[in-house]
Amino acid sequence: MLSIFAFPKPFRGHIATIQRNAIGSWVRLRPQCEIFLFGNDEGTAEVAKEFGACHVSEIARNEYGTPLLNDVFEKGEQSAKYDLLCYVNCDIILGSEFMRAVGKVSRSTQRFLMVGECWNLDLAEPLAFDQPMWEENLKALVRQRGKQRGPRAIDYFVFPRGFYQQLPPFALGRPRFDNWLIWKARYLGAAVVNATPMVMAVHQNHDFSHVPGGLHQIFHGEEESRNDKLAGGFRRRYGIEEATHKFLATGLRRNWAGHLVLKFRWRRVKLGIGTFFWRVMYLTRAPRHVLGLRTGNMKRFKALMTGQR
């Protein structure tokens, strides 16, 4: 029914543990999914064999050695035997409700992109898949100490075969391509479905030691700048809150709030509210800190106002 493809980081240390957790959750999805692991980084071929996944070793990369989105999507579609495809980051745990959501959304509309907000969670150990209650235990842990990532960090994309064509050569693992994929779906007139209310997807926190320069290089380096230019800048940085529909227990429903967000986006551009926001933050810094209103505590508000992560 569904072909899942992902590009793992090298299987070393903590990253290896959380990626095995993620892949282990995918192989337990029902109906059973076809899984592809891309790349020739350390451990990828061995882990693909261990989990019974297909392995595609050769993927186009830029001069920094970063894999390119267009080649991953193209080869994923060429290799898949199913007509429903899912690109997912390799640190994302998917539970049993994920496939139920995919089935119901795909039966409701033919042209769609299904996305959803994930929950950040610290996991240092392998999941106990041999225990019948592993998924319930994980969800309890998420409810206790998990935090939602925010609507502009998109970690999984479900869409039909042939939906995306001639994609730009975005650098994977760098900002902007995920937001552009949502913009493109809306530009194509498809239903963009926010499955957050019905799908608890878990993003396992990790460091960024796999990239020279770490977090700063990822979000402020040349590859981020290049991705932003390929995406077309601020006007095409769509997030989950700009979905056309929400998937609820009662089925697919129009997301009228998403239309309001888009209207506010254009007004925000005209008024220069992003610059105004940061001026206010600077001028009110001292009294805000006394009250505990630090910028970090206002992250979600900043994301809505500036369109950034």
Summary of the structure (lengths in Angstrom):
residues: 309
radius of gyration: 19.3
end to end distance: 32.7
largest distance: 58.8
contacts: 978
relative contact order: 0.13
helix: 45%
strand: 18%
